[in-house]
Amino acid sequence: MASAATAPPPPANLRRIVAASLIGTTIEWYDFFLYGSAAALVFNKLFFPNTDPLVGTLLSFLTYAVGFAARPLGALVFGHYGDRLGRKKLLVLSLLMMGGATFAIGLLPTYTTIGSAAPVLLTVLRLVQGFALGGEWGGAVLLVSEHGDARRRGFWASWPQTGAPAGQLLATGVLSLLTAVLSDSAFGAWGWRIPFLLSGVLVIVGLWIRLSVDESPVFRQALAQAEARKAARKGAAERLPLVSVLRHHWRDVLVAMGARMAENISYYVITAFILVYATTSVGVSKQTALNAVLIASAVHFAVIPAWGALSDRVGRRPVYLLGAAGVGLWMFPFFSLIDTGGFGNLILAVTVGLVLHGAMYAPQAAFFSEMFATRMRYSGASIGAQFASVAAGAPAPLIATALLSDYGSSTPIALYVIAAALLTVIAVGAAKETRHRDLADIESPDDAETATARAADAHTV
């Protein structure tokens, strides 16, 4: 039976909460993926013009990877304050930071204008993007997970996850439209700035919706309980959320990190590196490659809620394991289809890859949320997810491009993704099923210690 904190909210209220999280994550991922697509298509020429084209692409992807390096720091800072102050306030801040940084990239002078200062400023703005995204994901999925119906948590919590393909769809769609209507010279001169400047408008819309939702009832209940415990301890401070996570939930953090390896690496190989591989090794046009990712992202968006609903029926682990194993098995057919150069085969390769990725990504929000107690949930889920991104998503396009440069073949890249899939299968296989957990009833070990100490004191008295 659901507790009061986790009883299903009115449908209209829940839909508004889901919409607020979805729109916010869509904008955040639009900003993040826009950079990745631009890094593959134009940043090598605009910010690293004095290098070999493939080396320029490597340097461009290196600035792309820098954004991932900032995500763990964002997870630590946003997680700490999100567990202390609430989910909503931190989500508003993350949206402002991400949107501001993306808008500034659209105004940034290039190498021909200010020289080496251009890539430096680009890197700084990328760091701000990464810091903001490191705090966004945990808060967005928790806001829905902690509001929603426990019996359908996998379905409802998967909707913020659709922000990733929606952002990819939006970013790729805008770039595809611009490359279709502008010449290469016009796009390189000024056209690439338009989608970055568009972020400013999107942020205004996102803020208007996000400010209209209420704080999570599960968090409010946990905060009230924490204040009562603090009063009982005569003002003694609570242990920091990060300390509690690392003390009591380090195994869950490792599981989350392992679970992210195949999900993160496969996604960036399928959506970002594919723009390099298809255009440089296969000879496909930029427009064709972008259109294939665009179509596949639409399918990805559609299947994520379905995978989330399935995880409510059969469990988080079976669905996640299916996705990890599937992505690993798909890698060799994936590259074989792309090597044909046919548009239909390119669509098939990317679409199947993203459908299998969705089987991991959809249950991830509920799965990670159900691992941690409320007053350390933002920190725990964010740390597990974002620390993995440094080893997984950050270097994935960079490693894939370097392997292509060294070996001139897709085989090492396929083996790289397969190794990540094996790691994820091991991590998720070692985890406990979390589907039936009530978020309000997951007790912090610190709380249990406090209750035990109080009972002992009362017995002594």
C-alpha positions as CSV (number, residue, x, y, z in Angstrom):
1,M,0.0,0.0,0.0
2,A,1.4,3.4,-0.9
3,S,2.2,5.9,1.8
4,A,0.7,9.3,1.9
5,A,3.8,10.7,0.4
6,T,3.7,8.4,-2.6
7,A,0.0,8.2,-3.2
8,P,-0.8,9.0,-6.8
9,P,-1.4,12.8,-7.3
10,P,-4.3,14.1,-9.4
11,P,-3.7,13.3,-13.1
12,A,-3.6,16.9,-14.2
13,N,-1.0,17.7,-11.6
14,L,1.1,14.7,-12.5
15,R,1.0,15.6,-16.2
16,R,2.1,19.2,-15.4
17,I,5.0,17.8,-13.4
18,V,6.0,15.4,-16.2
19,A,5.7,18.2,-18.7
20,A,7.9,20.5,-16.6
21,S,10.6,17.8,-16.3
22,L,10.4,16.8,-19.9
23,I,10.6,20.3,-21.3
24,G,13.5,21.2,-19.0
25,T,15.5,18.1,-19.9
26,T,14.7,18.5,-23.6
27,I,16.2,22.0,-23.5
28,E,19.2,20.9,-21.5
29,W,19.9,18.0,-23.9
30,Y,19.2,20.2,-26.9
31,D,22.0,22.5,-25.7
32,F,24.3,19.6,-24.9
33,F,23.8,17.6,-28.2
34,L,23.8,20.7,-30.3
35,Y,27.4,21.2,-29.2
36,G,28.2,17.5,-30.0
37,S,26.8,17.8,-33.5
38,A,28.5,21.1,-34.2
39,A,31.8,19.6,-32.9
40,A,31.5,16.9,-35.5
41,L,30.5,19.2,-38.4
42,V,32.0,22.7,-38.1
43,F,33.9,23.4,-34.9
44,N,37.1,21.7,-36.3
45,K,37.2,24.4,-39.0
46,L,36.0,27.3,-36.9
47,F,38.1,26.9,-33.7
48,F,40.9,24.6,-34.8
49,P,41.6,25.6,-38.4
50,N,45.4,25.1,-38.5
51,T,45.3,21.3,-38.1
52,D,44.6,18.2,-40.3
53,P,40.9,17.8,-40.7
54,L,40.7,14.5,-38.6
55,V,43.0,16.0,-36.0
56,G,40.8,19.1,-35.9
57,T,37.8,16.8,-35.3
58,L,39.7,15.1,-32.5
59,L,40.4,18.5,-30.8
60,S,36.8,19.5,-31.3
61,F,35.6,16.3,-29.6
62,L,38.2,17.0,-26.9
63,T,36.3,20.2,-26.0
64,Y,33.1,18.1,-26.2
65,A,34.6,15.7,-23.6
66,V,35.5,18.5,-21.3
67,G,31.8,19.1,-20.7
68,F,31.6,15.6,-19.3
69,A,34.5,16.3,-16.9
70,A,32.4,19.0,-15.3
71,R,29.3,16.8,-14.9
72,P,30.5,15.0,-11.7
73,L,31.2,18.4,-10.0
74,G,27.7,19.5,-11.0
75,A,26.4,16.2,-9.6
76,L,28.1,16.9,-6.3
77,V,27.1,20.5,-5.9
78,F,23.5,20.2,-7.2
79,G,23.1,16.8,-5.4
80,H,24.2,18.3,-2.1
81,Y,21.9,21.4,-2.3
82,G,19.1,19.4,-3.9
83,D,19.0,17.0,-0.9
84,R,19.1,20.0,1.5
85,L,16.9,22.6,-0.3
86,G,14.7,20.7,-2.6
87,R,14.6,19.5,-6.3
88,K,12.7,22.5,-7.8
89,K,15.1,25.3,-6.9
90,L,18.1,23.5,-8.3
91,L,16.4,22.6,-11.5
92,V,15.6,26.2,-12.2
93,L,19.3,27.1,-11.6
94,S,20.6,24.3,-13.9
95,L,18.3,25.4,-16.7
96,L,19.5,29.0,-16.5
97,M,23.2,28.0,-16.5
98,M,22.8,25.6,-19.4
99,G,20.8,28.0,-21.5
100,G,23.1,31.0,-20.8
101,A,26.2,29.1,-21.7
102,T,24.6,27.8,-25.0
103,F,23.4,31.3,-26.0
104,A,26.9,32.7,-25.3
105,I,28.5,30.0,-27.6
106,G,26.2,31.4,-30.4
107,L,27.9,34.9,-29.8
108,L,31.5,33.5,-29.6
109,P,34.1,34.9,-32.0
110,T,36.0,32.2,-33.9
111,Y,39.7,31.5,-34.3
112,T,40.1,33.8,-37.3
113,T,38.8,36.7,-35.2
114,I,40.5,36.4,-31.8
115,G,43.0,33.5,-32.3
116,S,43.7,31.0,-29.6
117,A,41.3,32.8,-27.1
118,A,38.4,31.4,-29.2
119,P,38.9,27.7,-28.3
120,V,39.7,28.7,-24.7
121,L,36.4,30.5,-24.3
122,L,34.6,27.6,-26.1
123,T,36.1,25.2,-23.5
124,V,35.0,27.4,-20.6
125,L,31.4,27.6,-21.8
126,R,31.4,23.8,-22.4
127,L,32.5,23.4,-18.8
128,V,29.5,25.5,-17.7
129,Q,27.2,23.3,-19.8
130,G,28.6,20.1,-18.3
131,F,28.3,21.5,-14.7
132,A,24.6,22.4,-15.3
133,L,23.8,19.0,-17.0
134,G,25.4,17.2,-14.1
135,G,22.8,18.7,-11.8
136,E,19.9,18.6,-14.1
137,W,19.4,14.9,-14.7
138,G,19.1,13.8,-11.0
139,G,16.6,16.5,-10.1
140,A,14.4,16.1,-13.2
141,V,13.9,12.3,-12.8
142,L,13.5,12.6,-9.0
143,L,10.8,15.3,-9.3
144,V,8.7,12.8,-11.4
145,S,9.7,9.7,-9.5
146,E,8.8,11.2,-6.1
147,H,5.5,12.6,-7.4
148,G,4.2,9.7,-9.4
149,D,2.2,6.6,-8.8
150,A,4.5,3.9,-7.4
151,R,2.9,1.2,-9.5
152,R,3.7,3.0,-12.7
153,R,7.0,4.7,-11.6
154,G,9.0,3.2,-14.4
155,F,6.6,4.6,-17.0
156,W,6.3,8.1,-15.5
157,A,10.0,8.5,-14.7
158,S,10.9,7.5,-18.2
159,W,9.3,10.6,-19.6
160,P,12.2,13.0,-18.5
161,Q,14.5,10.4,-20.2
162,T,12.7,11.2,-23.5
163,G,14.2,14.6,-23.1
164,A,17.5,13.1,-24.5
165,P,16.1,12.0,-27.8
166,A,13.8,15.0,-27.9
167,G,16.8,17.3,-27.5
168,Q,18.7,15.2,-30.0
169,L,15.8,15.5,-32.4
170,L,15.5,19.2,-31.9
171,A,19.2,19.9,-32.3
172,T,19.6,17.6,-35.3
173,G,16.5,18.9,-36.9
174,V,17.6,22.5,-36.6
175,L,21.0,21.7,-38.0
176,S,19.6,19.5,-40.8
177,L,17.2,22.3,-41.8
178,L,20.0,24.9,-41.8
179,T,22.4,22.7,-43.8
180,A,19.6,22.1,-46.3
181,V,18.8,25.7,-46.9
182,L,22.2,27.3,-46.5
183,S,25.4,26.8,-48.5
184,D,28.4,25.3,-46.7
185,S,30.1,28.7,-46.7
186,A,27.0,30.5,-45.3
187,F,26.5,27.8,-42.6
188,G,30.2,28.0,-41.6
189,A,30.2,31.8,-41.6
190,W,27.0,32.5,-39.5
191,G,24.4,29.8,-39.9
192,W,25.8,27.6,-37.2
193,R,25.1,30.3,-34.6
194,I,21.3,30.3,-35.1
195,P,20.5,27.0,-33.2
196,F,22.7,28.2,-30.3
197,L,21.0,31.6,-30.1
198,L,17.6,29.8,-30.3
199,S,18.4,28.3,-26.9
200,G,17.6,31.7,-25.2
201,V,13.9,31.5,-26.4
202,L,13.6,27.8,-25.3
203,V,14.9,28.6,-21.8
204,I,12.3,31.3,-21.3
205,V,9.6,28.7,-22.1
206,G,11.2,26.1,-19.9
207,L,11.4,28.4,-16.9
208,W,7.8,29.5,-17.2
209,I,6.6,25.8,-17.0
210,R,9.2,24.6,-14.5
211,L,8.4,27.4,-12.0
212,S,4.7,26.4,-12.0
213,V,5.2,22.9,-10.3
214,D,5.4,22.0,-6.7
215,E,8.2,20.5,-4.7
216,S,8.2,16.7,-4.3
217,P,5.9,15.6,-1.5
218,V,8.3,12.8,-0.6
219,F,11.1,15.3,-0.2
220,R,8.9,17.6,1.9
221,Q,8.0,14.7,4.2
222,A,11.7,13.7,4.5
223,L,12.7,17.3,5.3
224,A,10.1,17.5,8.0
225,Q,11.3,14.3,9.6
226,A,14.9,15.5,9.4
227,E,14.0,18.7,11.2
228,A,12.3,16.7,13.9
229,R,15.4,14.5,14.3
230,K,17.5,17.6,14.5
231,A,15.3,19.0,17.2
232,A,15.5,15.7,19.1
233,R,19.3,15.8,18.9
234,K,19.2,19.4,20.2
235,G,20.4,21.0,17.0
236,A,23.1,18.5,16.1
237,A,23.9,18.7,12.4
238,E,22.9,16.0,10.0
239,R,25.7,14.1,8.1
240,L,26.3,15.6,4.7
241,P,24.4,13.7,1.9
242,L,27.6,12.9,0.0
243,V,29.2,11.4,3.2
244,S,26.1,9.2,3.8
245,V,26.0,8.1,0.1
246,L,29.7,7.1,0.1
247,R,29.4,5.4,3.6
248,H,26.2,3.4,3.1
249,H,25.5,3.3,-0.6
250,W,28.9,2.9,-2.3
251,R,27.8,-0.5,-3.8
252,D,24.7,1.2,-5.3
253,V,26.9,3.9,-6.7
254,L,29.2,1.4,-8.4
255,V,26.2,-0.5,-9.8
256,A,24.9,2.8,-11.2
257,M,28.2,3.6,-12.7
258,G,28.6,0.2,-14.3
259,A,25.0,0.3,-15.6
260,R,25.8,3.6,-17.3
261,M,28.8,2.3,-19.3
262,A,27.1,0.6,-22.2
263,E,24.2,3.1,-22.1
264,N,26.4,6.1,-22.3
265,I,29.1,4.8,-24.7
266,S,26.7,3.3,-27.2
267,Y,24.6,6.4,-27.3
268,Y,27.4,8.8,-28.2
269,V,28.9,6.3,-30.7
270,I,25.5,5.9,-32.4
271,T,24.5,9.6,-32.5
272,A,27.7,11.7,-32.4
273,F,30.5,9.6,-33.8
274,I,28.3,8.3,-36.6
275,L,28.4,11.8,-38.1
276,V,32.1,11.5,-38.4
277,Y,32.3,7.9,-39.6
278,A,29.5,8.2,-42.2
279,T,30.8,11.4,-43.7
280,T,34.6,10.7,-43.7
281,S,34.9,6.9,-44.1
282,V,31.8,6.0,-46.1
283,G,31.4,9.2,-48.0
284,V,27.8,10.0,-47.0
285,S,26.8,13.6,-47.0
286,K,26.3,15.6,-43.8
287,Q,22.6,16.1,-44.7
288,T,22.1,12.3,-45.1
289,A,23.8,11.4,-41.9
290,L,21.8,14.1,-40.0
291,N,18.5,12.9,-41.5
292,A,19.2,9.3,-40.4
293,V,19.9,10.4,-36.8
294,L,16.8,12.6,-37.0
295,I,14.5,9.8,-37.9
296,A,16.1,7.3,-35.5
297,S,15.7,9.9,-32.6
298,A,12.0,10.2,-33.3
299,V,11.7,6.4,-32.9
300,H,13.9,6.5,-29.8
301,F,11.6,9.1,-28.2
302,A,8.5,6.9,-28.9
303,V,9.9,3.7,-27.5
304,I,11.3,5.0,-24.2
305,P,7.9,5.2,-22.4
306,A,7.1,1.7,-23.7
307,W,10.3,0.3,-22.2
308,G,9.6,2.2,-19.0
309,A,6.1,0.7,-18.8
310,L,7.5,-2.8,-19.4
311,S,9.9,-2.3,-16.5
312,D,6.9,-1.8,-14.3
313,R,5.6,-5.2,-15.3
314,V,8.7,-7.4,-15.4
315,G,11.3,-5.3,-13.4
316,R,14.1,-2.8,-14.0
317,R,16.9,-5.4,-14.3
318,P,15.4,-7.6,-17.1
319,V,14.7,-4.7,-19.4
320,Y,18.1,-3.1,-18.7
321,L,19.9,-6.4,-19.3
322,L,18.0,-6.8,-22.6
323,G,19.2,-3.4,-23.8
324,A,22.8,-3.9,-22.8
325,A,23.1,-7.3,-24.4
326,G,21.3,-6.1,-27.5
327,V,23.5,-3.1,-28.0
328,G,26.6,-5.3,-27.8
329,L,25.2,-7.8,-30.3
330,W,24.2,-5.1,-32.7
331,M,27.5,-3.3,-33.1
332,F,28.9,-5.4,-36.0
333,P,25.7,-5.3,-38.0
334,F,25.5,-1.6,-37.2
335,F,28.7,-0.8,-38.9
336,S,28.1,-3.3,-41.7
337,L,24.9,-1.5,-42.6
338,I,26.5,1.9,-42.5
339,D,29.4,0.7,-44.7
340,T,26.9,0.1,-47.6
341,G,26.3,3.8,-47.8
342,G,22.6,3.4,-48.4
343,F,20.2,5.8,-46.7
344,G,17.8,3.0,-45.7
345,N,20.5,0.9,-44.2
346,L,21.8,4.0,-42.3
347,I,18.4,4.6,-40.8
348,L,18.0,0.9,-39.9
349,A,21.4,0.8,-38.2
350,V,20.9,3.9,-36.1
351,T,17.2,3.2,-35.3
352,V,17.8,-0.4,-34.0
353,G,20.8,0.9,-32.0
354,L,18.7,3.6,-30.3
355,V,15.7,1.3,-29.7
356,L,18.1,-1.1,-27.8
357,H,19.7,1.9,-26.0
358,G,16.2,2.9,-24.9
359,A,15.8,-0.4,-23.1
360,M,18.6,0.7,-20.8
361,Y,17.8,4.4,-20.6
362,A,14.0,4.1,-19.9
363,P,14.2,2.1,-16.6
364,Q,17.3,3.9,-15.5
365,A,15.5,6.9,-13.9
366,A,13.3,4.7,-11.6
367,F,16.1,2.1,-11.1
368,F,18.6,4.7,-9.8
369,S,15.9,6.6,-7.8
370,E,14.9,3.4,-6.0
371,M,18.4,2.7,-4.8
372,F,18.7,5.6,-2.4
373,A,16.9,7.1,0.6
374,T,15.2,10.5,0.0
375,R,17.6,12.7,1.9
376,M,20.5,11.4,-0.1
377,R,18.7,10.4,-3.3
378,Y,19.7,13.5,-5.4
379,S,23.3,13.0,-4.5
380,G,23.3,9.3,-4.9
381,A,21.6,9.1,-8.2
382,S,23.5,12.1,-9.6
383,I,26.9,10.8,-8.5
384,G,26.4,7.3,-9.8
385,A,25.1,8.6,-13.2
386,Q,27.5,11.5,-13.7
387,F,30.8,10.0,-12.5
388,A,30.3,7.2,-15.0
389,S,29.9,9.8,-17.8
390,V,33.6,10.8,-17.4
391,A,34.7,7.3,-18.2
392,A,31.9,6.5,-20.6
393,G,30.2,9.2,-22.7
394,A,33.0,11.8,-22.4
395,P,35.7,9.9,-24.3
396,A,33.5,7.8,-26.4
397,P,33.5,9.9,-29.6
398,L,37.2,10.8,-29.0
399,I,38.2,7.1,-28.5
400,A,36.1,6.0,-31.5
401,T,37.6,8.7,-33.7
402,A,41.1,7.8,-32.6
403,L,40.5,4.1,-33.3
404,L,39.3,5.0,-36.7
405,S,42.3,7.1,-37.3
406,D,44.8,4.4,-36.1
407,Y,43.2,1.3,-37.7
408,G,41.0,2.6,-40.5
409,S,38.4,0.1,-39.5
410,S,35.2,-0.1,-37.5
411,T,36.1,-3.4,-35.9
412,P,38.0,-1.9,-32.9
413,I,35.1,0.5,-32.3
414,A,32.6,-2.3,-32.3
415,L,34.7,-4.2,-29.8
416,Y,35.0,-1.1,-27.6
417,V,31.2,-0.9,-27.3
418,I,30.9,-4.7,-26.8
419,A,33.3,-4.5,-23.9
420,A,31.2,-1.7,-22.3
421,A,28.1,-3.9,-22.8
422,L,29.7,-6.8,-21.0
423,L,30.6,-4.5,-18.1
424,T,27.0,-3.2,-17.8
425,V,25.6,-6.8,-17.9
426,I,27.9,-7.7,-15.0
427,A,26.9,-4.6,-13.0
428,V,23.1,-4.8,-13.5
429,G,23.2,-8.6,-13.0
430,A,24.8,-8.1,-9.6
431,A,22.2,-5.5,-8.6
432,K,18.9,-6.1,-6.6
433,E,15.6,-5.6,-8.2
434,T,14.0,-2.4,-7.0
435,R,10.6,-2.3,-8.7
436,H,8.5,-2.8,-5.6
437,R,10.2,-0.3,-3.3
438,D,8.3,2.6,-1.9
439,L,10.4,5.7,-2.1
440,A,9.1,7.2,1.1
441,D,9.9,3.9,3.0
442,I,13.5,3.6,1.9
443,E,15.2,4.4,5.2
444,S,18.6,6.1,5.4
445,P,21.0,4.0,7.5
446,D,21.9,7.3,9.3
447,D,18.3,7.6,10.3
448,A,18.2,4.1,11.6
449,E,21.4,4.8,13.6
450,T,19.7,7.9,15.1
451,A,16.6,6.0,16.0
452,T,18.6,3.2,17.6
453,A,20.6,5.7,19.7
454,R,17.4,7.5,20.8
455,A,15.8,4.2,21.9
456,A,19.0,3.3,23.8
457,D,19.0,6.7,25.5
458,A,15.3,6.3,26.5
459,H,15.9,2.8,27.8
460,T,18.8,4.1,29.9
461,V,16.8,6.8,31.4
